[in-house]
Amino acid sequence: MTFEMIKKNYDRGLWNKQMVKVAVVKNVITAEQYFEITGETYVA
């Protein structure tokens, strides 16, 4: 899974914010990338 794939899935409605948070926890994306995808600041 890459940042681009996660963003695309989020934009299509296939992923929700909780799923994107899990990607941050698993170090697949950064907190900054979480913001770029969701428009919200990541809060652990």
N, C-alpha and C positions, 0 to 999 in steps of 0.2 A: 504494500500500500504506500502510495506517495502523497505528498501534499496536493498535487494536481488532481489525483483521483478522489481524494477526500473532499476537496472543494467542489468538484464536479458533482459528486453524489449529494453533498449538502445543498447545492444550488438546485438540483433536480428534486429535492424533497425526499431522497432515499435515506439520508442520514439526518438525525436531529442533533441538537447541541450537546446532549449527553454523550452521544456516540463520538462526537468530535473531541470532547473532554477526555474520553478514554484513550484516544490517540495521543493526547498530550501526556497523560500519565504513563503510557507505554513508550514514550520518547520517540514516537513516529513523526510528530510535528512539534514545533515549539509553541510557547504561549503567545508569541508574536504572530505566528501563523494562525493560531486559534482566533485571534482578533481579526486577522485578515479575512478569514472564512466567515465568521459569525457577526462581526461588527461589535462584539462585546469583549470586555476585558476578561481574561481567564482568571477565575478564582478557584483555588484548590479546594 
